[in-house]
Amino acid sequence: MDRMLYIAMTGAGQTAKAQAVNSNNLANASTNGFRADLEAFRSLPVDGPGHKSRAYAAAEAQGIDFTQGTLNATGNPLDVALKGPGWIAVQAKDGSAAYTRAGNLQINQFGQLLTGAGLPVLGSDGGPIALPPFEKIDIGDDGTISVRAKGQGAATLANVNRIQLVNPDPLTMNKGRDGLMHVDEGINVVADAKVQLAGGVLESSNVNPVESLVNMITLARQFEMHVKMMSAAKDNDAATAQLMRIN
């Protein structure tokens, strides 16, 4: 009974972990530039004396789905989307460099260029981008930011900075608890001229809501099955104890 209960208990626990990952993906189905987390189950033998005749399931992270999301036109000059592989460098809350594909940019009252989540966007010099007062802004394919200062002629555009666009090896990247991408310690990330932007466009999440909903139902049924196994183990134990009292 103990082995059966242990296997059912671990199965329920691992299923709950997989459900948490799936729920997080589903909750971010409408988050711009979100990359889905991947998880899978693996069978592992139960160690101990005797023949390894029993196995339990373990939910393991399988990395991140780097598939590009759908590009949706908005017409907003501050909305940008990456065309193909690449990332926008931003300053995380702890001051370190982090990376995102969410291109819904905004400008605060101090002229700082921020992401939709309020994080400073990094420029070509590695520092946060600050813009002078302007009447018009244009973000080029290479991330170059051009503005027409207040009071200037209609054809007067001045380059003021350039968004830092990078493309590190995906194998060196990991997703932090802040939802941003980070690179492994010791990896030097430099700007990549091959990374291109599309203006007036936003990239959607690459989460498939229908697939995630189906997966949620499947995981819920698996969890229920493990709970029933634990209940059956309890009933078996009670029946065994009753037989022992009779003898």
Summary of the structure (lengths in Angstrom):
residues: 247
radius of gyration: 25.6
end to end distance: 19.4
largest distance: 101.7
contacts: 709
relative contact order: 0.21
helix: 27%
strand: 33%
